[in-house]
Amino acid sequence: MPDFSLHLIDLIVIAVYIVVILWIGFWVSKNTDDTEDYFLAGRSLTWSLIGFSLLASNMSSTSLIGMAGSAFGTGISVFNYEWMAAIVLVFFTIFLLPLLLKSGVFTMPEFLERRYDSRSRYYFSGWTIVGNIFIDTAGALYAGALVISLLYPEVPFALSVAILAVLAGAYTILGGLKAVVYTDTIQAVLLLFGAVLISALAFSKIGSWETVTSSVSPDMLSLIQPADDPFLPWPGLLFGVPLLGFYFWCTNQFMVQRVLGAKNLDHGRWGALFAGFLKLPILFIMVMPGIFALLLYPELPSMEGFTPDLIFPVLLFDLLPIGLRGLILVALIAAIMSSIDSTLNSASTLVTMDFAKPLKPEWNEKQLLMAGRVTTFTFMIIAAAWAPMITNFPSLWEYLQSILAYQSPPFVAAFLVGIFWAGANRKAAFWGLVGGHVLSAGLFVANMVLGVTDIHFLYVAPILFVASVFLIVAISFLTKTRQDREDIQDFLWTKKSYDLETQELAEKPWYKNYRIQSLIILSITALILYWFW
């Protein structure tokens, strides 16, 4: 196992990066005057910034470390979450994104209020804030502290968490979403560069793809796994992963916030699709290194203290020379900070715009801006305090995915039924959410606490989704209270609006037509699935 030590040059590279990131936050803060600037970057984001920021926020350290480790242990099936994200983003750009930008909302819960009522808004916002703090931010802090503990085992875990929280929190508090997006773009470029470099060097040591296929079990190189696979069974891929993906990419404030800040619908669509396109090479640059490591380091599993999470650091320190190690470690730090800054800014937006502004209508822009910054700081402290508690769970992956599977399906049901069916009413939406989570709590206790059932979390998600849809539809028919269609027209997808859009797209060059871009992404996805079926 390589020596996880850094040369002075590596440390200088890391220090320079940290200074640059903090300076960006300070520079942006001087031009942040109101809530639209702070929370939505003045609705001025272009497609490239949106795409890179979405990728960086999603590709946390759990991706760089977790994907290689998962591939080393179970094979490439972990990539199913990535290609499915590309398909989900295509769906998002066609059906939901036009409604979001047309409505001019600040938050996703605000969209639910416009479609249903304030009860659904506050319910969703409260759940999202809790998730942002205890799942997303705390999870990213925990993963980052794991990396630091590998490099410097003498540093207390809690201190590592605190350092990361302060670094990411500082520029987020200062500059808001604009600072987050600018730094995320830098971080995404570093992230992709580092992943490509390590993957290319690992592959060059092996020599050929034939060597890989002849030495690794075919099951490890297959995306589609049997129905009894403990990690990612194919029915779970078909029915569970799309639901988790829709929640994460299409309704989760900390991801959608970038698209809400788009300068117009075209840039929002192009940015979302660009992010989907960037997800497809992940198989070759973040997943495959774990497979390559099977051939390069067959002795690792027998070593004391080995865990699959060590694979990426082993590749990093074994393959890269001094200086480049620091640069790629910066990419790793960048991935960590991209997730932390995104979730902190998202939670702050929800508290300020969904709670503070409605409850304190007399507050001016400066007061709301200060509320956002104070909230960011407060959540930074809470997440940092909770992160060490995750060590009590079997694994970070299980912690993140399991909780998401129990939390998200009722919200996915409310959004999908709401945008496609005018008959869904406000009472049905609220009680559908509540009823879905009551069932979720029962399943969680039976499955995770008492152990009386053993239902895979990817099967839990569709069960809860179907139950929530049933509740919304049934209560809508039973209560017979209809919302005026004119009041909710802007929040419904219709064939008429699609046809009007077809006429508008006919006047655009093909490369600016998001539907053609979507077809290209879907075609590449199909080719990858065919190759690695």
C-alpha positions as CSV (number, residue, x, y, z in Angstrom):
1,M,0.0,0.0,0.0
2,P,1.5,3.4,-0.9
3,D,2.6,6.0,1.6
4,F,-0.2,8.5,2.0
5,S,2.1,11.5,2.5
6,L,2.2,14.9,0.7
7,H,5.3,16.8,-0.5
8,L,5.7,20.5,0.2
9,I,4.8,21.2,-3.4
10,D,1.5,19.3,-3.0
11,L,0.7,21.3,0.1
12,I,1.4,24.6,-1.7
13,V,-1.0,23.6,-4.6
14,I,-3.7,22.9,-2.0
15,A,-3.1,26.2,-0.2
16,V,-3.2,28.2,-3.4
17,Y,-6.5,26.6,-4.4
18,I,-8.1,27.4,-1.0
19,V,-7.1,31.0,-1.2
20,V,-8.5,31.3,-4.7
21,I,-11.8,29.8,-3.7
22,L,-12.2,32.1,-0.7
23,W,-11.2,35.1,-2.8
24,I,-14.0,34.3,-5.3
25,G,-16.5,34.3,-2.5
26,F,-15.3,37.7,-1.2
27,W,-15.3,39.1,-4.8
28,V,-18.8,38.0,-5.6
29,S,-20.1,39.2,-2.2
30,K,-19.4,42.8,-3.2
31,N,-21.9,42.5,-6.1
32,T,-24.6,40.7,-4.1
33,D,-27.3,43.2,-3.2
34,D,-30.6,41.4,-2.9
35,T,-32.2,38.0,-2.5
36,E,-32.4,37.3,-6.2
37,D,-28.6,37.9,-6.5
38,Y,-27.8,35.8,-3.4
39,F,-30.2,32.9,-3.9
40,L,-30.5,32.7,-7.7
41,A,-27.4,34.5,-9.0
42,G,-29.6,37.3,-10.4
43,R,-31.2,34.7,-12.8
44,S,-28.1,35.3,-15.0
45,L,-26.6,31.8,-15.2
46,T,-25.6,30.5,-18.6
47,W,-25.8,26.8,-19.7
48,S,-22.1,26.0,-19.2
49,L,-22.1,27.3,-15.6
50,I,-25.3,25.4,-14.9
51,G,-24.0,22.2,-16.3
52,F,-20.6,22.2,-14.6
53,S,-22.2,23.3,-11.3
54,L,-24.8,20.5,-11.4
55,L,-22.0,18.0,-12.1
56,A,-19.7,19.3,-9.3
57,S,-22.5,19.4,-6.8
58,N,-23.6,15.9,-7.6
59,M,-20.0,14.4,-7.9
60,S,-19.1,14.7,-4.3
61,S,-16.2,12.9,-2.7
62,T,-18.6,9.9,-2.2
63,S,-18.6,9.6,-6.0
64,L,-14.8,9.8,-6.6
65,I,-14.1,7.5,-3.6
66,G,-17.3,5.5,-3.5
67,M,-17.6,4.6,-7.2
68,A,-14.1,3.3,-7.5
69,G,-14.5,1.4,-4.3
70,S,-17.9,0.0,-5.3
71,A,-16.6,-1.2,-8.7
72,F,-13.6,-2.9,-6.9
73,G,-16.0,-4.7,-4.6
74,T,-19.2,-5.4,-6.7
75,G,-18.5,-4.3,-10.3
76,I,-19.6,-1.5,-12.6
77,S,-23.4,-1.7,-11.7
78,V,-23.0,1.4,-9.6
79,F,-22.9,3.3,-12.9
80,N,-26.6,2.7,-13.3
81,Y,-27.3,5.7,-11.1
82,E,-25.3,7.9,-13.5
83,W,-26.8,6.9,-16.9
84,M,-30.3,7.0,-15.3
85,A,-29.5,10.6,-14.3
86,A,-29.0,11.5,-17.9
87,I,-32.5,10.1,-18.8
88,V,-34.1,11.8,-15.8
89,L,-32.6,15.2,-16.9
90,V,-34.0,14.7,-20.4
91,F,-37.4,14.2,-18.8
92,F,-36.9,17.2,-16.6
93,T,-36.1,19.5,-19.5
94,I,-39.2,18.4,-21.5
95,F,-41.9,18.4,-18.8
96,L,-41.0,20.2,-15.6
97,L,-38.4,22.8,-16.3
98,P,-40.6,25.0,-18.5
99,L,-43.2,25.2,-15.8
100,L,-40.6,26.1,-13.1
101,L,-39.0,29.0,-15.1
102,K,-42.4,30.3,-16.3
103,S,-43.6,30.5,-12.7
104,G,-40.6,32.5,-11.6
105,V,-40.4,30.6,-8.3
106,F,-37.4,30.8,-5.9
107,T,-37.9,27.3,-4.4
108,M,-39.4,24.0,-5.3
109,P,-41.7,24.1,-2.3
110,E,-43.0,27.4,-3.6
111,F,-43.9,25.6,-6.8
112,L,-46.0,23.1,-4.7
113,E,-47.8,26.0,-3.1
114,R,-48.7,27.6,-6.4
115,R,-50.0,24.2,-7.7
116,Y,-51.7,23.1,-4.4
117,D,-51.5,25.3,-1.2
118,S,-49.2,26.5,1.5
119,R,-49.5,23.3,3.6
120,S,-47.8,21.3,0.9
121,R,-45.1,24.1,0.6
122,Y,-44.2,24.1,4.3
123,Y,-44.3,20.4,4.6
124,F,-42.0,19.9,1.6
125,S,-39.7,22.7,2.6
126,G,-39.4,21.4,6.2
127,W,-38.5,17.9,5.0
128,T,-36.0,19.3,2.4
129,I,-34.2,21.4,5.0
130,V,-33.8,18.5,7.3
131,G,-32.6,16.4,4.4
132,N,-30.1,19.1,3.2
133,I,-28.6,19.3,6.7
134,F,-28.6,15.7,8.0
135,I,-28.3,13.8,4.7
136,D,-26.6,15.9,2.1
137,T,-24.3,18.3,4.0
138,A,-23.5,16.0,6.9
139,G,-22.8,13.1,4.4
140,A,-20.4,15.2,2.4
141,L,-18.6,16.4,5.5
142,Y,-18.3,12.8,6.7
143,A,-16.9,11.6,3.4
144,G,-14.4,14.5,3.3
145,A,-13.3,13.8,6.8
146,L,-12.7,10.2,5.8
147,V,-10.3,11.4,3.1
148,I,-8.4,13.6,5.6
149,S,-8.2,10.7,8.1
150,L,-6.5,8.6,5.4
151,L,-3.9,11.3,4.8
152,Y,-3.5,12.4,8.4
153,P,-4.8,9.8,10.8
154,E,-3.5,11.8,13.7
155,V,-6.0,14.6,13.0
156,P,-9.2,14.1,15.0
157,F,-12.3,13.2,12.8
158,A,-14.3,16.0,14.3
159,L,-11.6,18.6,13.6
160,S,-11.5,17.5,9.9
161,V,-15.3,18.0,9.7
162,A,-15.0,21.4,11.2
163,I,-12.2,22.5,8.8
164,L,-14.2,21.4,5.7
165,A,-17.4,23.1,7.1
166,V,-15.6,26.4,7.7
167,L,-13.9,26.4,4.2
168,A,-17.1,25.7,2.3
169,G,-19.3,27.7,4.5
170,A,-17.1,30.9,4.3
171,Y,-17.5,31.6,0.6
172,T,-21.1,30.4,0.5
173,I,-22.1,32.8,3.3
174,L,-20.3,35.6,1.5
175,G,-21.4,35.2,-2.1
176,G,-24.5,32.9,-2.2
177,L,-25.4,30.9,-5.3
178,K,-23.2,33.0,-7.7
179,A,-20.1,32.2,-5.6
180,V,-21.2,28.5,-5.4
181,V,-21.7,28.3,-9.2
182,Y,-18.4,30.0,-10.0
183,T,-16.4,27.8,-7.6
184,D,-18.3,24.7,-8.7
185,T,-17.3,25.4,-12.3
186,I,-13.6,25.5,-11.4
187,Q,-14.1,22.4,-9.2
188,A,-15.9,20.4,-11.9
189,V,-13.0,21.1,-14.4
190,L,-10.5,19.9,-11.8
191,L,-12.6,17.0,-10.9
192,L,-12.9,15.8,-14.5
193,F,-9.2,16.4,-15.2
194,G,-8.2,14.4,-12.1
195,A,-10.5,11.5,-12.9
196,V,-9.4,11.3,-16.5
197,L,-5.7,11.4,-15.6
198,I,-5.9,8.6,-13.0
199,S,-8.1,6.4,-15.2
200,A,-5.7,6.8,-18.2
201,L,-2.6,6.1,-16.1
202,A,-4.2,3.0,-14.5
203,F,-5.3,1.7,-17.9
204,S,-1.9,2.3,-19.4
205,K,-0.3,0.1,-16.7
206,I,-2.7,-2.7,-17.6
207,G,-2.0,-2.4,-21.3
208,S,-5.2,-3.4,-23.1
209,W,-9.0,-3.9,-22.7
210,E,-8.5,-7.5,-23.6
211,T,-6.5,-8.0,-20.5
212,V,-9.3,-6.5,-18.5
213,T,-12.0,-8.7,-20.0
214,S,-10.0,-11.8,-19.7
215,S,-9.0,-11.3,-16.1
216,V,-12.2,-9.9,-14.6
217,S,-15.4,-11.8,-14.1
218,P,-18.1,-10.9,-16.7
219,D,-20.6,-10.2,-13.9
220,M,-18.3,-7.5,-12.7
221,L,-18.4,-5.8,-16.1
222,S,-22.1,-6.0,-16.5
223,L,-24.5,-3.2,-15.7
224,I,-27.6,-5.3,-15.5
225,Q,-27.7,-7.6,-12.4
226,P,-30.0,-10.4,-11.4
227,A,-33.2,-9.8,-9.4
228,D,-31.6,-11.2,-6.3
229,D,-28.5,-9.0,-6.5
230,P,-28.0,-7.4,-3.0
231,F,-26.5,-4.2,-4.4
232,L,-28.6,-3.2,-7.5
233,P,-31.2,-5.8,-8.7
234,W,-32.6,-5.1,-12.1
235,P,-36.2,-4.5,-11.0
236,G,-34.9,-1.9,-8.6
237,L,-33.0,-0.3,-11.4
238,L,-36.2,-0.2,-13.5
239,F,-38.6,1.0,-10.8
240,G,-36.6,2.4,-7.9
241,V,-33.6,4.3,-9.4
242,P,-35.7,6.6,-11.7
243,L,-37.8,7.7,-8.7
244,L,-34.7,8.5,-6.6
245,G,-33.2,10.2,-9.6
246,F,-36.3,12.3,-10.2
247,Y,-36.4,13.5,-6.6
248,F,-32.7,14.3,-6.6
249,W,-32.4,16.0,-10.0
250,C,-35.9,17.5,-10.5
251,T,-37.3,18.5,-7.1
252,N,-34.3,18.7,-4.7
253,Q,-33.7,22.4,-4.1
254,F,-29.9,22.1,-3.9
255,M,-29.7,20.7,-7.4
256,V,-32.6,22.6,-9.1
257,Q,-31.6,25.9,-7.7
258,R,-28.9,26.3,-10.4
259,V,-31.5,25.8,-13.1
260,L,-33.9,28.3,-11.4
261,G,-31.1,30.8,-11.8
262,A,-30.8,30.4,-15.6
263,K,-31.0,33.6,-17.7
264,N,-33.7,32.0,-19.9
265,L,-35.4,28.7,-20.7
266,D,-32.9,27.8,-23.4
267,H,-29.9,28.1,-21.1
268,G,-31.7,26.2,-18.4
269,R,-32.4,23.3,-20.7
270,W,-29.0,23.3,-22.3
271,G,-27.4,23.4,-18.8
272,A,-29.4,20.5,-17.5
273,L,-28.7,18.4,-20.7
274,F,-25.0,19.3,-20.5
275,A,-24.9,17.9,-17.0
276,G,-26.7,14.8,-18.2
277,F,-24.1,14.5,-21.0
278,L,-21.2,14.9,-18.5
279,K,-22.6,12.0,-16.5
280,L,-22.1,9.4,-19.3
281,P,-18.2,9.4,-19.3
282,I,-18.3,8.7,-15.5
283,L,-18.2,5.0,-16.3
284,F,-14.8,5.3,-17.9
285,I,-13.2,7.9,-15.6
286,M,-14.6,7.2,-12.1
287,V,-16.0,3.6,-12.2
288,M,-13.5,1.7,-14.3
289,P,-10.5,2.7,-12.1
290,G,-12.0,0.4,-9.5
291,I,-11.9,-2.4,-12.0
292,F,-8.4,-1.6,-13.1
293,A,-7.3,-1.7,-9.4
294,L,-8.5,-5.3,-9.2
295,L,-5.6,-6.1,-11.6
296,L,-3.1,-3.6,-10.3
297,Y,-3.5,-4.4,-6.6
298,P,-4.8,-7.9,-6.1
299,E,-3.2,-8.1,-2.7
300,L,-5.1,-5.1,-1.2
301,P,-8.1,-7.0,0.2
302,S,-5.8,-9.1,2.4
303,M,-4.1,-6.2,4.0
304,E,-5.0,-5.1,7.5
305,G,-7.4,-2.1,7.7
306,F,-8.3,-2.3,4.0
307,T,-11.7,-1.0,2.9
308,P,-12.9,-0.4,-0.7
309,D,-12.9,3.3,0.0
310,L,-9.1,3.1,-0.1
311,I,-9.0,2.3,-3.8
312,F,-9.1,5.9,-5.1
313,P,-6.5,7.2,-2.7
314,V,-4.2,4.2,-3.5
315,L,-4.5,5.0,-7.2
316,L,-3.9,8.7,-6.6
317,F,-0.7,8.2,-4.5
318,D,0.7,5.3,-6.4
319,L,0.2,6.6,-10.0
320,L,0.8,10.3,-9.7
321,P,4.0,12.2,-9.3
322,I,4.6,14.9,-6.7
323,G,2.8,18.1,-7.6
324,L,0.1,16.3,-9.5
325,R,-0.9,14.5,-6.3
326,G,-1.6,17.9,-4.8
327,L,-3.6,19.0,-7.9
328,I,-5.8,15.9,-7.9
329,L,-6.2,16.0,-4.1
330,V,-7.5,19.6,-4.8
331,A,-10.0,18.0,-7.1
332,L,-11.0,15.7,-4.3
333,I,-11.4,18.6,-1.9
334,A,-13.3,20.4,-4.7
335,A,-15.7,17.6,-4.9
336,I,-16.3,17.7,-1.2
337,M,-16.8,21.4,-1.0
338,S,-19.1,21.5,-4.1
339,S,-21.6,19.3,-2.3
340,I,-21.3,21.2,1.0
341,D,-21.7,24.7,-0.5
342,S,-24.7,23.6,-2.6
343,T,-26.6,22.1,0.3
344,L,-25.9,25.0,2.7
345,N,-27.0,27.5,0.1
346,S,-30.1,25.5,-0.7
347,A,-31.2,25.1,3.0
348,S,-30.6,28.8,3.5
349,T,-32.8,29.6,0.5
350,L,-35.6,27.5,1.8
351,V,-35.6,29.0,5.3
352,T,-35.4,32.5,4.0
353,M,-37.9,32.4,1.1
354,D,-40.3,29.7,2.4
355,F,-40.5,30.8,6.0
356,A,-38.8,34.1,6.8
357,K,-40.3,36.1,3.9
358,P,-43.9,34.9,4.4
359,L,-43.8,35.3,8.1
360,K,-41.9,38.6,8.1
361,P,-43.3,40.5,5.0
362,E,-42.1,43.8,6.4
363,W,-38.4,42.7,6.1
364,N,-36.5,44.5,3.3
365,E,-33.9,42.9,1.0
366,K,-31.0,43.6,3.3
367,Q,-32.7,41.9,6.2
368,L,-33.7,38.9,4.1
369,L,-30.1,38.7,2.9
370,M,-28.8,38.8,6.4
371,A,-31.3,36.0,7.4
372,G,-29.9,33.9,4.6
373,R,-26.3,34.4,5.7
374,V,-27.1,33.7,9.3
375,T,-29.1,30.6,8.4
376,T,-26.1,29.3,6.3
377,F,-23.8,29.7,9.2
378,T,-26.2,28.0,11.6
379,F,-26.8,25.0,9.3
380,M,-23.0,24.7,8.8
381,I,-22.6,24.3,12.6
382,I,-25.5,21.8,12.9
383,A,-24.3,19.6,9.9
384,A,-20.7,19.6,11.3
385,A,-22.0,18.5,14.7
386,W,-24.1,15.7,13.1
387,A,-21.5,14.3,10.6
388,P,-19.5,12.2,13.1
389,M,-22.7,10.4,14.1
390,I,-22.8,8.8,10.6
391,T,-20.1,6.5,11.8
392,N,-22.8,4.6,13.6
393,F,-24.3,3.4,10.3
394,P,-22.9,0.4,8.4
395,S,-21.7,2.6,5.4
396,L,-22.1,6.1,4.0
397,W,-23.8,4.7,0.9
398,E,-26.4,2.8,2.9
399,Y,-27.0,5.9,5.0
400,L,-27.6,8.2,2.0
401,Q,-29.5,5.9,-0.3
402,S,-31.7,4.2,2.3
403,I,-32.9,7.4,3.8
404,L,-33.6,8.9,0.4
405,A,-35.7,5.9,-0.6
406,Y,-37.9,6.3,2.5
407,Q,-38.2,10.1,2.3
408,S,-38.6,11.0,-1.4
409,P,-41.4,9.0,-3.1
410,P,-44.4,10.9,-1.7
411,F,-42.9,14.2,-3.0
412,V,-42.2,12.6,-6.4
413,A,-45.9,11.5,-6.5
414,A,-47.1,15.0,-5.6
415,F,-45.1,16.7,-8.4
416,L,-45.8,14.1,-11.1
417,V,-49.5,13.8,-10.4
418,G,-49.7,17.6,-10.0
419,I,-48.1,18.6,-13.4
420,F,-49.9,15.9,-15.4
421,W,-53.4,15.8,-13.9
422,A,-55.5,18.9,-13.2
423,G,-57.9,16.9,-11.0
424,A,-55.4,16.6,-8.2
425,N,-56.5,19.1,-5.5
426,R,-54.8,20.8,-2.5
427,K,-56.3,18.5,0.2
428,A,-55.4,15.4,-1.7
429,A,-51.8,16.5,-2.2
430,F,-51.2,17.4,1.5
431,W,-52.7,14.2,2.9
432,G,-51.0,12.1,0.1
433,L,-47.7,13.5,1.4
434,V,-48.6,12.8,5.0
435,G,-50.1,9.4,4.3
436,G,-47.1,8.4,2.2
437,H,-44.7,9.2,5.0
438,V,-46.8,7.4,7.6
439,L,-46.4,4.3,5.5
440,S,-42.8,5.1,5.1
441,A,-42.2,5.3,8.8
442,G,-43.9,1.9,9.3
443,L,-41.8,0.3,6.6
444,F,-38.6,1.9,8.0
445,V,-39.3,0.5,11.5
446,A,-40.2,-2.9,10.2
447,N,-37.3,-3.0,7.8
448,M,-34.4,-1.1,9.5
449,V,-35.2,-1.2,13.2
450,L,-37.1,-4.4,14.0
451,G,-35.9,-6.4,11.1
452,V,-39.2,-8.2,10.6
453,T,-39.1,-7.5,6.9
454,D,-36.2,-7.4,4.5
455,I,-37.2,-5.2,1.6
456,H,-34.5,-3.7,-0.6
457,F,-34.5,0.1,-0.5
458,L,-34.9,0.2,-4.3
459,Y,-38.2,-1.8,-3.8
460,V,-39.3,0.5,-0.9
461,A,-39.3,3.5,-3.2
462,P,-41.8,2.3,-5.8
463,I,-44.1,0.8,-3.1
464,L,-44.2,4.2,-1.4
465,F,-44.7,6.0,-4.7
466,V,-47.6,3.9,-5.8
467,A,-49.2,4.2,-2.4
468,S,-48.8,8.0,-2.5
469,V,-50.2,8.3,-6.0
470,F,-53.2,6.2,-5.0
471,L,-53.9,8.4,-2.0
472,I,-53.7,11.6,-4.0
473,V,-56.0,10.3,-6.7
474,A,-58.5,8.7,-4.3
475,I,-58.8,11.7,-2.0
476,S,-59.2,14.0,-5.0
477,F,-62.2,11.9,-6.2
478,L,-63.6,11.5,-2.7
479,T,-63.4,15.2,-1.7
480,K,-64.7,16.5,-5.1
481,T,-63.1,19.9,-4.5
482,R,-61.6,21.1,-7.7
483,Q,-59.1,23.9,-8.2
484,D,-60.0,26.4,-10.9
485,R,-58.0,25.3,-13.9
486,E,-57.1,28.9,-14.7
487,D,-55.4,29.3,-11.4
488,I,-53.2,26.3,-12.0
489,Q,-52.8,26.4,-15.8
490,D,-49.2,27.6,-15.6
491,F,-48.3,24.6,-13.5
492,L,-49.7,21.9,-15.8
493,W,-48.0,20.3,-18.7
494,T,-50.3,20.1,-21.8
495,K,-50.0,18.7,-25.3
496,K,-51.0,22.2,-26.5
497,S,-48.0,23.8,-25.0
498,Y,-45.8,21.1,-26.4
499,D,-47.2,21.7,-29.9
500,L,-46.6,25.4,-29.6
501,E,-43.0,24.7,-28.6
502,T,-42.6,22.5,-31.6
503,Q,-43.4,25.5,-33.9
504,E,-40.8,27.7,-32.0
505,L,-38.1,25.0,-32.2
506,A,-38.6,24.8,-36.0
507,E,-37.0,28.3,-36.3
508,K,-33.9,27.3,-34.3
509,P,-30.8,25.7,-35.8
510,W,-30.5,22.0,-35.0
511,Y,-27.7,22.4,-32.6
512,K,-29.8,24.7,-30.4
513,N,-32.8,22.4,-30.4
514,Y,-32.9,20.8,-27.0
515,R,-35.0,17.9,-28.4
516,I,-32.2,16.9,-30.8
517,Q,-29.7,17.3,-28.0
518,S,-31.8,15.0,-25.9
519,L,-31.9,12.4,-28.6
520,I,-28.1,12.5,-28.9
521,I,-27.8,11.9,-25.1
522,L,-30.4,9.1,-25.2
523,S,-28.6,7.4,-28.1
524,I,-25.2,7.5,-26.4
525,T,-26.8,6.1,-23.3
526,A,-28.3,3.2,-25.3
527,L,-24.9,2.4,-26.8
528,I,-23.3,2.2,-23.4
529,L,-26.1,0.0,-22.1
530,Y,-25.7,-2.3,-25.2
531,W,-21.9,-2.5,-24.8
532,F,-22.0,-3.3,-21.0
533,W,-25.4,-5.1,-20.8
